[in-house]
Amino acid sequence: VEGADPLRPYGPNAARHVARTASFPHCPDIVVNSTYWSDSDEVAAFEELVRDVVAVGAVAIEGSRSEALAFLGASLAEASAHAPLLSDALMRMSERSTGDSHLPGAGDDDEADAGQQPPEVVVMASGCLGLISFARAPGRVTLEDIEARYPLLIPVLREHPGIGFLLVRSHQHGALAIGAGGVSYLDEQRVEGEDPLLPFGPHAARHVARTAGFPHCPDIVVNSTYWSDSDEVAAFEELVGSHGGMGGSQSFPFLLHPRELAVPVEEMVGAQRVHRQLRAWLVQLGHAEYREEPGAIPAEAPTGGVARAEDEVPAGDAAGADDKASAS
């Protein structure tokens, strides 16, 4: 090795693997591997801030305090690494947190076995989609309750450069998509300021409103930023590529099918419409039991509307249906 070993960050077997690749007869002239940043101190510090801010009094499912929120640090670490204002805001939020407060209705049985309680906050990340639920509070926690308990949480999230919009439910206004520069009032079909759903296509409001209508929709749904100039999203996991939310090519699904199957003239939008098409093809192939009964599978909620629980595809008939905030 001459100078700093470029393979050192990739582990003790890196040279062996790279040498094997170089020996292939059809190896490209130049193989490029992206940088791996092994320094995780900033990530760890960010996770600590998030625990202090959001998970006060939280008990993880496994019983270790605040462990349930470890994912949040990983989810936003990459974007926050270059956003010192975010870290400052989180620090201020941390300083304002109190040790034993709870969301309204969450209950405070001090004698209960902490290991038997659900975590106060659950954070999950999948690709460019993030889910935040306040597990100890019954039902859907409203925007007003979140702002009362964590006054800086929504502002910090909405202003983060890696977050495109937040889906929350307001007691006063219903489903809201909140972005850095504006709010889309989905139930009221109006926009205040910049429309946070505009970068995500003409059907974005329809899909987000449908997700907001699910009975088990998380308290906060986070969709990452989509940069149209590079056609990229901000993944909440350490991935080369991601999907699961909205933005970019993932918003343009396709169906690969035999040519002899009839194709509808109108555009297919939404999981339920795709589901009905799949059933129609099964009928065309001789499976009459899949013939759609009138009113059995209602159309999805229109743009700005809210899908009801009874509008969903019944259990067992959910082929192709997706409960995520997806444009599929």
N, C-alpha and C positions, 0 to 999 in steps of 0.2 A: 504494500500500500504506500502510495506517495501522498503525503499531506493527510488531511482528514478523510477517514474512510467513509465514502458515501453510502455504504451498505450497513453501517453500524446501527442506525435507528431501526432497521427492519429485522433484527434478530440474528441469532448465531448461525442459522441455516440459510441466510439470504444469499451469500456468495454461491453456495451450491445450487440453489434454484435458478439464479441468474445465469450461471455458467451452463446449466442444462438448456435453458432457453436459447442461449447464444449458439449452441451446437446444432439446433434444428436447421435442416437444409433450407427451409422456407422462412427463416427468421427475418423480420423486416430489417431494413438498413439501419434504422434508428428506432429503438424502443424507449419510450418515455414513461417514467413512473412519477406520480405526483409526490409532493413533499408530505412527510409524516411528522407532525409536531408532537413530540413525546412529552413536552413539559405540560403537566396537568395542574400546576399550582393555581393558575388563574381559574380553571374550571372548578377546582375544589373550593376556592374562596367564594365563587359565585354560588355554589350549592349551599355553602354555609349561610350566606346572606338570605337565600330563598327559604331555607329552613327557619331562620329567625323571623322572617317576615310573614310567611304564609302558614307554617306548620306549628304555631305556638300551641303547645299542649297536645300535639298530634300523637297518635299511637299507631304504629304500622301494623299490618296484619300479622307479621311475624313476631311482633311484640317489642321491637326496638324503636325507640323514640325517633320520629321524623323520617324514618327510612323510606316511607312510602313516597316521599317527595324527591328522592335522589334523581329520578328521571328528569325533573324540571331543569336541573342544572345542565344535564347532558343535552336537553332539548334546545336550550337557547345559548349554550356556551359559545358556539362558533360565532354567532352574530354578536353576542355581547362582548366578545374579546376585543372588539374594536369600537365599543360604545361605552366610554367612561361615564357618560351622563347617566346611563342605565344603572351602573354600579353605585353611583352617588345616590340616585333616587331610591334604590333598594336599601341602601344604608340608612337613609332618612326614614324609610318605611319601617325598617328594623327597629330603629330607636323609638318609634311611636308605638310599637307593639307591646301588649301586656301579656303576662305569663299565663293567665288562666281564663281568659275571656272566650266566649263561644258565640257562634251564630245564634240568632233567635230560634228557640225550639230545639236546639241541639241537646239540651239536657246537661246537668252537671252532677252526676252521682259520684261524689268523691270516694265513696267506699266501693264502687264497682271495680272489679278486676280489670286493670288497664289492658291486659292481654286479651280480654273478651270484647273490648269495644272496637268498633270500626275506626279506621284512621280519620282524623278530623278533615284532612284534605287528601284527595287522591288525584295524582297527575299522571297521565299517560301520554305517550308520544308515538305516532306511527307515521313515518315519512314527513310530510308537510302538514299533518293534522295533529293538533294537541287537544286533549280533553281534561278538564278540571272539574272535579265534583267535591262538594262539601258533604262527606258521607254521613256525618252525624246529624245533620239537619234534615228533617222530613220533607219529602217532596222536592220540587224545583226551587232552588234558592234564587230570589229575585235580585236584579241589579241594585235596587235600593238597599237590601240587606247586605250585599257584598260591599257596597260603598260605605255602609255604616261600620262594618267589621274591619275591613281593610281599605281605608280611604285612598291609598295610593296604588292599589293593585291594578285597577282598570286603567288609570292614566299611564302607569309605567308600561303595561302590556301594549296598549294601543299606540304608544309613541315609539315602541321598539322598532328599529329598521328592519328586523327580520319577520315582523308580524304584519300581515295584510289586513285582517279584520278579526273581531271577536263577535261571536254569536252569544247573546245573553237574552234573558226575558225580564222585561220591566213590568212591575205591578201596574203602572199607569199606562204604558204604551204598548205592551205586548212584546213580540219578538223584535230585537234590534240587532243590526250588524254595525258594529262600531269600528271605525278606522281612525287613523291619525288626523285626518282632515275633515271628517264628517260622519254622519250617522244615517243609515237607511232604516226607516221605520217600516218594517215588512208588513205588519198588520194594517197600518194606516196608509200604506202605499205612497209614501212621500220620502224625500231625501233632504237632509239638512246639511249644507256645506258640500264637500266633495263626496261623491258616491263611492264608498269603499269597495263595492262589488263591481264597479265598472271594469276593472282590468280582467275580470274573470268571465266575461262573455255575457251575451244577452239573456241566457237562461239562469244566471247565477242566483238572482233573487228567488226564483221559483224553487231551485234545489235547496237553498238555505232555509227558506220558509217551510219546506217539507220536513227538513231535519228538525227544525224548531218545534214541529207538531208532534214528534214522537214522545210517548209518555216517559221514556227513560233517557231523554236527551240530557247530556251533562249540563251542569250549571253554567260553565263557560266552554264554548267550543272555539279553538284557536286555529286559524288558517294562516299559513305563512305568507310572506310577500312573494309576488310574482313579478320578476323583472322581464318585461317584454323585449327589451333590446337584446338580451342574451338568451331569452326563452328558458329561464331557470327559476326554480323556487328555492326557498331557504328550508332545507331539510332539518327537522328537529332531532334527527339521529345522525350518527357518523356514517353516512352512506354516500356512495358515488352517484346514485340516482334514487329517486323516491316517487311514491304515489300514495294516494289515499285521501287527499283533499282536492282542492281546485287550483288551477293555474297551469298554463302550458299545454303540452301535448297530451297529458293525462285527461284533459277535458274533451278529447276527441276520440272516443272509443270506436270500435268497428266490429262488425259481425262477419266472420268468414263462414260461408255456407255453400252447399252445392248449387250449381247454376240453375237446376230445374226447380228449385223452390221459389215460389212467388215472392216478390219484393214489393212492399208498399210504396206508393208514390210519395206520400207525405213523409216528412222528416220524423224520425223516431227520437223522442226526447224523454229521458227519465227511465228509471229502472222498471216501472210498471208497464210502460209502453213496450219495452224490450221483452218483458215477461209475456205480454199478450201476443207478441209476434212469435215467440218460441212455441207457445201453445197452438197458434194457428198453423205453424209448420208441422207440429205433431199431428194435428187433424188432417192436414194435407197428405201426410204419410200413412194415414189409415187408422190413427188412434182417436176414435170418435169421443172417447171419454174425456178428452182435453178440450172439447168444444166449449167455448165461452158462453155461459148463461147470461142473459141480459141483466145488467146491474151487478154481476158477481164481482167484477174487478173494476171499481170506479176509476175515472180519470184522476190523475194527480192534481194537487192543488194548483191553481193558476198563479202567475207571478203576483207576489204580494199576499197570497192567501196562506192559510195554515192547514196542512193535512191533518185529519183527525185519525185517532187510533183505529176507528172502525173502517177507515178507507184503505188500510194496509192489506197486502196480500195475505190470506189466511195461512196459518202454519201448515206446512206440507205442500204449499203451492208457491213457494218463494224462490223458485229457480230464477236466477239472474237478479233478484232483488238485493239492494244494498242499503243498509241503514246509515251509512256514513254520509258526511257532507260532501258527496261526490257528484261530479257532473256526468257520471256514466249514464 
